[in-house]
Amino acid sequence: WFASMAYVLICALRRIGLVDTRLARASCATIRLKLFKIGALVSVSVRRIKLAMNSACPFQREWALTYARLSAAAA
């Protein structure tokens, strides 16, 4: 069940968030490796969660575009 749910979520991420990026036609494993397995400093406060990514992250543009598109789709 969990693997099926993860696959559906990755497909939705590809369809909504990764349109017109380098990862638009990437496999699930590639998306997992390039977007999810990144080193970041996570700061949690009462009202927000802050991610501090390394400035040398090669997929930083795709990550920011995906976040913006998913935020817009949720609103």
C-alpha positions as protocol buffer text, in pm:
chain_id: "A"
residue {
  index: 1
  type: TRP
  ca { x: 0 y: 0 z: 0 }
}
residue {
  index: 2
  type: PHE
  ca { x: 272 y: 248 z: 94 }
}
residue {
  index: 3
  type: ALA
  ca { x: 466 y: 190 z: -227 }
}
residue {
  index: 4
  type: SER
  ca { x: 150 y: 246 z: -433 }
}
residue {
  index: 5
  type: MET
  ca { x: 70 y: 567 z: -247 }
}
residue {
  index: 6
  type: ALA
  ca { x: 427 y: 691 z: -293 }
}
residue {
  index: 7
  type: TYR
  ca { x: 409 y: 621 z: -666 }
}
residue {
  index: 8
  type: VAL
  ca { x: 82 y: 812 z: -698 }
}
residue {
  index: 9
  type: LEU
  ca { x: 230 y: 1108 z: -509 }
}
residue {
  index: 10
  type: ILE
  ca { x: 543 y: 1110 z: -727 }
}
residue {
  index: 11
  type: CYS
  ca { x: 327 y: 1102 z: -1042 }
}
residue {
  index: 12
  type: ALA
  ca { x: 124 y: 1395 z: -912 }
}
residue {
  index: 13
  type: LEU
  ca { x: 444 y: 1581 z: -829 }
}
residue {
  index: 14
  type: ARG
  ca { x: 571 y: 1520 z: -1181 }
}
residue {
  index: 15
  type: ARG
  ca { x: 240 y: 1629 z: -1337 }
}
residue {
  index: 16
  type: ILE
  ca { x: 189 y: 1946 z: -1128 }
}
residue {
  index: 17
  type: GLY
  ca { x: 524 y: 2061 z: -996 }
}
residue {
  index: 18
  type: LEU
  ca { x: 784 y: 1946 z: -1246 }
}
residue {
  index: 19
  type: VAL
  ca { x: 628 y: 2073 z: -1568 }
}
residue {
  index: 20
  type: ASP
  ca { x: 887 y: 2234 z: -1801 }
}
residue {
  index: 21
  type: THR
  ca { x: 1188 y: 2136 z: -1586 }
}
residue {
  index: 22
  type: ARG
  ca { x: 1477 y: 1896 z: -1635 }
}
residue {
  index: 23
  type: LEU
  ca { x: 1290 y: 1637 z: -1428 }
}
residue {
  index: 24
  type: ALA
  ca { x: 957 y: 1653 z: -1615 }
}
residue {
  index: 25
  type: ARG
  ca { x: 1009 y: 1310 z: -1772 }
}
residue {
  index: 26
  type: ALA
  ca { x: 1231 y: 1160 z: -1502 }
}
residue {
  index: 27
  type: SER
  ca { x: 1163 y: 825 z: -1339 }
}
residue {
  index: 28
  type: CYS
  ca { x: 1046 y: 797 z: -978 }
}
residue {
  index: 29
  type: ALA
  ca { x: 1391 y: 689 z: -862 }
}
residue {
  index: 30
  type: THR
  ca { x: 1556 y: 988 z: -1029 }
}
residue {
  index: 31
  type: ILE
  ca { x: 1308 y: 1231 z: -873 }
}
residue {
  index: 32
  type: ARG
  ca { x: 1366 y: 1073 z: -534 }
}
residue {
  index: 33
  type: LEU
  ca { x: 1742 y: 1097 z: -574 }
}
residue {
  index: 34
  type: LYS
  ca { x: 1758 y: 1452 z: -711 }
}
residue {
  index: 35
  type: LEU
  ca { x: 1481 y: 1627 z: -515 }
}
residue {
  index: 36
  type: PHE
  ca { x: 1416 y: 1435 z: -195 }
}
residue {
  index: 37
  type: LYS
  ca { x: 1764 y: 1318 z: -97 }
}
residue {
  index: 38
  type: ILE
  ca { x: 1928 y: 1657 z: -50 }
}
residue {
  index: 39
  type: GLY
  ca { x: 2124 y: 1791 z: 241 }
}
residue {
  index: 40
  type: ALA
  ca { x: 1943 y: 2078 z: 408 }
}
residue {
  index: 41
  type: LEU
  ca { x: 1933 y: 2236 z: 750 }
}
residue {
  index: 42
  type: VAL
  ca { x: 1579 y: 2221 z: 888 }
}
residue {
  index: 43
  type: SER
  ca { x: 1473 y: 2476 z: 1151 }
}
residue {
  index: 44
  type: VAL
  ca { x: 1136 y: 2426 z: 1316 }
}
residue {
  index: 45
  type: SER
  ca { x: 965 y: 2704 z: 1510 }
}
residue {
  index: 46
  type: VAL
  ca { x: 612 y: 2744 z: 1639 }
}
residue {
  index: 47
  type: ARG
  ca { x: 477 y: 2898 z: 1318 }
}
residue {
  index: 48
  type: ARG
  ca { x: 703 y: 2783 z: 1036 }
}
residue {
  index: 49
  type: ILE
  ca { x: 946 y: 2528 z: 903 }
}
residue {
  index: 50
  type: LYS
  ca { x: 1255 y: 2676 z: 739 }
}
residue {
  index: 51
  type: LEU
  ca { x: 1481 y: 2486 z: 499 }
}
residue {
  index: 52
  type: ALA
  ca { x: 1834 y: 2614 z: 442 }
}
residue {
  index: 53
  type: MET
  ca { x: 1975 y: 2450 z: 130 }
}
residue {
  index: 54
  type: ASN
  ca { x: 2335 y: 2459 z: 16 }
}
residue {
  index: 55
  type: SER
  ca { x: 2392 y: 2723 z: -251 }
}
residue {
  index: 56
  type: ALA
  ca { x: 2575 y: 2464 z: -464 }
}
residue {
  index: 57
  type: CYS
  ca { x: 2269 y: 2237 z: -495 }
}
residue {
  index: 58
  type: PRO
  ca { x: 2247 y: 2154 z: -868 }
}
residue {
  index: 59
  type: PHE
  ca { x: 1867 y: 2119 z: -867 }
}
residue {
  index: 60
  type: GLN
  ca { x: 1791 y: 2428 z: -658 }
}
residue {
  index: 61
  type: ARG
  ca { x: 1593 y: 2595 z: -939 }
}
residue {
  index: 62
  type: GLU
  ca { x: 1374 y: 2288 z: -992 }
}
residue {
  index: 63
  type: TRP
  ca { x: 1314 y: 2255 z: -618 }
}
residue {
  index: 64
  type: ALA
  ca { x: 1203 y: 2619 z: -591 }
}
residue {
  index: 65
  type: LEU
  ca { x: 977 y: 2596 z: -899 }
}
residue {
  index: 66
  type: THR
  ca { x: 819 y: 2276 z: -772 }
}
residue {
  index: 67
  type: TYR
  ca { x: 753 y: 2431 z: -431 }
}
residue {
  index: 68
  type: ALA
  ca { x: 597 y: 2740 z: -586 }
}
residue {
  index: 69
  type: ARG
  ca { x: 374 y: 2538 z: -821 }
}
residue {
  index: 70
  type: LEU
  ca { x: 256 y: 2303 z: -547 }
}
residue {
  index: 71
  type: SER
  ca { x: 185 y: 2597 z: -316 }
}
residue {
  index: 72
  type: ALA
  ca { x: -19 y: 2766 z: -588 }
}
residue {
  index: 73
  type: ALA
  ca { x: -210 y: 2445 z: -660 }
}
residue {
  index: 74
  type: ALA
  ca { x: -297 y: 2399 z: -293 }
}
residue {
  index: 75
  type: ALA
  ca { x: -438 y: 2751 z: -258 }
}
